[in-house]
Amino acid sequence: MKKILSIILTVLMVSTLLVACGKKKSEGNALQNVKNSGKLTIGLDDSYPPMEFRDSKNNLVGFDIDLGKEIAKKLGVKAEFITSDFNGILLALNASKFNVIISGLSITDKRKETIDFSKPYIMGGQVIAVRSEETSIKSFKDLKGKVLACQLGSTGDKAASEIKELKEVKKYDKITEAFHELSSKRVDAVIMDAQVGGYYTTKSPGEYKILDGMVSKEPMGIGFKKNDKELKDAIQKAIDELKQEGTLSKLSIKWFGFDAYAKNMEN
């Protein structure tokens, strides 16, 4: 009897171990989980036009929204967008609030410490916007003694901290708030990604202007949890195909007004 009970106990322990291992393996395969659920969940900050923002009808639109939908289509699933405060978006990814980040996310060494990235899908960079009637700020050197606005937790935030002799750097949760403060003359300039600056000058002609030159050049990438290799590889393949097919060029012209994937723009 003892021998029989021992055998039964051993079988139960082995079965439990196999089930646990199988479950762990399934949980660790993000790509399979995406396909099983039929959706790719995408984390983003919904206030960063033209990358991702709300239109007049509160619909989520932008370059990254269209990109996310195209990637999901390549994977054979639907895209589901989950808004997140940008300052905590990396923590939300690692807490499994969503599968990936597609949110104008610049690739930096600091961010690489906690998450993985795709290859750059677009080249960004920090530029400075001022009011069109502003005459005292003609270049970055003229920011001495001025108040500069940026988005909290962004690479613009980091770049602003490196500009010397500013009077103050004001940080906002959303870039839209920074531009509102610029219009209200409570700040003298705003630092943000070039695509965002281009959008604002196109949307509000005559209200803002971009200073010549870039403060920094920054490639943007899709963020993944570390070890989600299968999902990362599948999405990279989708991006490569979208670029080759000309889809990314079409989206760039739609949202930026120029082809960011033309050879002379990528170099």
Secondary structure as the mmCIF struct_conf table of DSSP 4:
data_model
#
loop_
_struct_conf.conf_type_id
_struct_conf.id
_struct_conf.beg_label_comp_id
_struct_conf.beg_label_asym_id
_struct_conf.beg_label_seq_id
_struct_conf.end_label_comp_id
_struct_conf.end_label_asym_id
_struct_conf.end_label_seq_id
HELX_RH_AL_P HELX_RH_AL_P1 LYS A 2 GLY A 28
HELX_RH_AL_P HELX_RH_AL_P2 ALA A 30 SER A 37
TURN_TY1_P TURN_TY1_P1 GLY A 38 GLY A 38
STRN STRN1 LYS A 39 LEU A 44
BEND BEND1 ASP A 46 ASP A 46
STRN STRN2 SER A 47 TYR A 48
TURN_TY1_P TURN_TY1_P2 PRO A 49 MET A 51
STRN STRN3 GLU A 52 ARG A 54
TURN_TY1_P TURN_TY1_P3 SER A 56 LYS A 57
STRN STRN4 LEU A 60 VAL A 61
BEND BEND2 GLY A 62 GLY A 62
HELX_RH_AL_P HELX_RH_AL_P3 PHE A 63 LEU A 75
TURN_TY1_P TURN_TY1_P4 GLY A 76 GLY A 76
BEND BEND3 VAL A 77 VAL A 77
STRN STRN5 LYS A 78 THR A 83
HELX_RH_3T_P HELX_RH_3T_P1 PHE A 86 GLY A 88
HELX_RH_AL_P HELX_RH_AL_P4 ILE A 89 ASN A 94
TURN_TY1_P TURN_TY1_P5 ALA A 95 SER A 96
BEND BEND4 LYS A 97 ASN A 99
STRN STRN6 VAL A 100 ILE A 101
BEND BEND5 SER A 103 GLY A 104
STRN STRN7 SER A 106 SER A 106
HELX_RH_AL_P HELX_RH_AL_P5 ASP A 109 LYS A 112
TURN_TY1_P TURN_TY1_P6 GLU A 113 THR A 114
STRN STRN8 ASP A 116 PHE A 117
BEND BEND6 LYS A 119 LYS A 119
BEND BEND7 TYR A 121 TYR A 121
STRN STRN9 ILE A 122 ARG A 131
TURN_TY1_P TURN_TY1_P7 SER A 132 GLU A 133
BEND BEND8 SER A 136 SER A 136
BEND BEND9 LYS A 138 SER A 139
HELX_RH_3T_P HELX_RH_3T_P2 PHE A 140 LEU A 143
TURN_TY1_P TURN_TY1_P8 LYS A 144 GLY A 145
STRN STRN10 VAL A 147 GLN A 151
TURN_TY1_P TURN_TY1_P9 LEU A 152 GLY A 153
BEND BEND10 SER A 154 SER A 154
HELX_RH_AL_P HELX_RH_AL_P6 THR A 155 SER A 161
TURN_TY1_P TURN_TY1_P10 GLU A 162 GLU A 162
BEND BEND11 ILE A 163 ILE A 163
TURN_TY1_P TURN_TY1_P11 LYS A 164 GLU A 165
BEND BEND12 LYS A 167 LYS A 167
STRN STRN11 GLU A 168 TYR A 172
BEND BEND13 ASP A 173 LYS A 174
HELX_RH_AL_P HELX_RH_AL_P7 ILE A 175 SER A 183
TURN_TY1_P TURN_TY1_P12 SER A 184 LYS A 185
BEND BEND14 ARG A 186 ASP A 188
STRN STRN12 ALA A 189 ASP A 193
HELX_RH_AL_P HELX_RH_AL_P8 ALA A 194 LYS A 203
BEND BEND15 SER A 204 SER A 204
TURN_TY1_P TURN_TY1_P13 PRO A 205 GLU A 207
STRN STRN13 TYR A 208 ILE A 210
HELX_LH_PP_P HELX_LH_PP_P1 LEU A 211 LEU A 211
BEND BEND16 ASP A 212 GLY A 213
BEND BEND17 VAL A 215 VAL A 215
STRN STRN14 SER A 216 MET A 220
STRN STRN15 GLY A 223 PHE A 224
TURN_TY1_P TURN_TY1_P14 LYS A 226 ASN A 227
HELX_RH_AL_P HELX_RH_AL_P9 LYS A 229 GLU A 245
TURN_TY1_P TURN_TY1_P15 GLY A 246 GLY A 246
HELX_RH_AL_P HELX_RH_AL_P10 THR A 247 PHE A 256
BEND BEND18 GLY A 257 PHE A 258
TURN_TY1_P TURN_TY1_P16 ALA A 260 TYR A 261
BEND BEND19 ALA A 262 ALA A 262
HELX_RH_AL_P HELX_RH_AL_P11 LYS A 263 GLU A 266
#
